[in-house]
Amino acid sequence: MTEPAPWSVWTRPRPEPRRRAPGVDQYVAAALTVADAEGLAAVSMRRVAGDLGSGTATLYRYITNRDELVDLMIDAAQGEDPLPEPTGDWRADLAAVAHALRATLLRHPWLAGEMTGRPSLGPNSLRRSESTLRAAAALTPDITLASQALSAVHAYVLGSVATQQAARQAEQRTGLTTEQWQRSVGPYISEVLAAGKHPMLARRVLEAEELDPDAEFAFGLDCVLDGLAARLGH
């Protein structure tokens, strides 16, 4: 069985850019621009090099392949914002973790799908992991439970962001805003409700307050944190 190649993107020295040639950070920034606007599938070594007016061979001098480029993109995205300052209040600190992660994921719609598999091991990602684990450790000294609590918070954030991004994608796909779509299906929904077979749905449509995504997120996060407090005796 062939042994896997040693991890290299974080340990290999970066060569200095040649005169007037882009460096690694510029290539990564260009790749982030493409991914944010068009999705991760649009990112290729040729595309990124071309957007910077560079030859693909020059890009390969710094970055071995597309997988390494994506790793660098993930880590760059993780390092864009300063880490929340710990307060020692586990609830406030985990809430700050959740809000910071949500902001990063909304800024980079492709990123959530890359954070659900193997963890990123770049320097920014490791610093963020250390900071978030410290926040969870204020909830419980048991590192296993702290990790599980953090996973629960992360899972909630990923799910909430996925819902919000799906709404954005539907708007882009159909060309209709949420309000325009609601008006377009209004006559059909009115017929459904008038039939009287879905009384709870009728109450939801007619009586429930429509909350903005920030309020929805805050409510769900409070529920998660309440659950952690109840489960772990806080």
TANOR-V926823 format. One record per pair of residues at least 24 apart in sequence whose C-alpha atoms are under 6 Angstrom apart, sorted by the first residue. I is the first residue (numbers start at 1). J is the second residue. If there is no record, write none. Layout:
# TANOR-V926823
i	j
I	J
I	J
This chain:
# TANOR-V926823
i	j
28	73
36	108
39	110
40	110
75	122
75	124
75	125
78	124
78	125
79	124
90	135
90	138
90	139
93	135
94	135
